[in-house]
């Protein structure tokens, strides 16, 4: 696959990270294969996770093709850039095509990045996972690699203002050991993936600088003394958001009749 824009964008991103006084820490990169396909299952806490998740494969000189929602892929300007990086367009209303595209990329030997939580976790904990990651990995016979990105949500996420200031921030990327799944019991294997991702998250949180997870900080999980919503409260907020979205859609449809 010809990549004209990806390498210079990576170089530019590294410069920007330094200018923004970000400390990007990658561990476990050796779990990404130097050759051949793999599916990276990444936690989802913010809108720019994918920018940093790719750093988990960069030490192995691999580029990641992320599954990104169509609203971003179709957006003027940024969408053109994302398409030039050969990312995968995800239409949640017609998700089968994105699964086919992901499998085609994997069969061609690419590294694909998927977000099995599907939507951003407001609690910053690991939500319940969709079975798509396990099914794709099983059907293509590729390793499924759990990945945690932590700290990118401090830049841009739901319910909080953007912060691209030069205040020092640590962004941690931890790549776990690959899983080889069979697809014989997608629910059980998805539960195992979630267990592994939760354990990786705990490791990242334990290693994260104490000064950056101060009690009361909104980006810190409630169980660690932060003011992020609990998983239960986050589920309520998600349900309210979905209901409001459905209401607006119905209202728009009624106005067009």
Secondary structure, DSSP 8 states (H G I E B T S, - for coil): ---SSHHHHHHHHHHHHHHTTEEEEEE-GGGS-SSS-EEEEE---STTHHHHHTHHHHTTT--EEEEEEHHHHTSTTHHHHHHHTT-EEE-GGGTHHHHHHHHHHHHTT-EEEE-TT-S--TTSS-----SHHHHHHHHHT-EEEEEEEESGGGTS-TTS----SSS-EEEEEEEEEEE---STTHHHHHHHHHHHHHHHHHHHHHHS-GGGS-TT-TTS-GGGT--S--HHHHHHHHHHHHHHHHHHHHHHHHHH-
